[in-house]
Amino acid sequence: MTTEEKEVYAAYQAINTAMIEKDRAAMERYFDEKLTFTHMSGKKQTRKEFIGEIMDGTLNYFKVETKNYSISVDGDTACMKVTHTVTAKVYGMSGSWTLGGENTYKKRNRIWVRVE
């Protein structure tokens, strides 16, 4: 794994920790201001709405277990494909869900920020 790939994975882990610990400053650091979130229900949210629901307890993340992932880096842009199991209580429903996704990161001020 290259240094850049390790840095992207570290950003992914920092995001998961921030969501679990309800660390607003870290989420704001790692989530681009224009980032939107789409829940498995199809609900879409802005960064502000998503972080707000984590902070007020509407979204409660307890554990993120990474199953597999791949990272490709091209300059200051990285793509991470990941499958993980998320244990959470969201909108009153508790459970563990295995989810797959693809996220884009941009390197800004020496950190990898999730932009998509």
N, C-alpha and C positions, 0 to 999 in steps of 0.2 A: 504494500500500500504506500502511495506517495505521501509526502508531507501535506500537500493540499487535500488529498482524500481524507487523511486523518483529521485535518482541521474542519472539514465539512461534517464528518461524523461527530466530532466534538460539539459542533454547533447544534446538530440534531439532538444529541444527548442533553445539551444545556437547555434546549427548548422543552424537552420532555420533563426535565427536572423543574423548570420554571412553572410549567403547567401544574405539576403535582404539588409544588410548594406555594403556589399562588404568588409568584414573584413577578409583580407587574413590571418593575424596571427591566428585568431580564427579558420578559416577553416583548416589551417595547423595543429593546435593543436588537433582538433577533428576528422580529417580524417587521417587514417593510410596511410603511404607513399605508400603502395602497393594496396590501395583501387582503384577499377575501378568502373566506373559509366556506366549504360546502360540507355539511354534515351528511351522514349516511341516509338521513331522512330526505335529503335534497334541500334542506334549509340553507340559505346563503347568509353570511354575515360579514360585516366589515371587521377590520382589526379591532377597532374600538368596541364594537358590540361583543365580539368573541372574548376579548380580555375582560370586559365588564361582567359577562356571565360567569367567567371563571372566578373573578373576585367576589361576586355576590353569592356564590354557591349554587347557581343554577347548573353549572358544569363542574363536576368534581372528578378529577383524574387521580387515581390511586397508584397505578402501575402501568408501565409500558415495557413489554418484553419484545425485543427485536428478534424476528425469526430469520430473516435473510435480507440482504441489501446489496446494492451495487451503486458505485459512485463514478461518474465520469466528469472530468474537469477540462475545460477549454478556456485558458486564460483566467479571467476573473468571473467566469460563469461555471456553475456546477449543476449537474442533474443527479438526484438521488432517487433511486427506485427502492422501495422498502415494503416489506410485509412485517407487521407487528401485531401483537395482541394487546389491546388496551382494556384495562379494568377500570371502570368508572361508574359514576351515578350521574346520568344526564337526563334532564327534564323529568326527574322523578323515577327513572328506570335504571336499575342496577344490573350490571353484568360484565362479561368479558367478550369482546368482539375482536376477531382477527380481520384486519383491514390491510389493503394494499394501496399503494399510492406512488405518485411521482411528484417530486418537488424540485423547484429550481432555486438555487442560491446565487447571490452575487457578493463578491468580496468588496467590502467597503470599510475603510479605516481599519484594515487588518483583521476584520472579522467577517465571517460568512453569514449573510442576512438572507432569510427565506423571503423570496419575492413572488413565488407562485407555488 
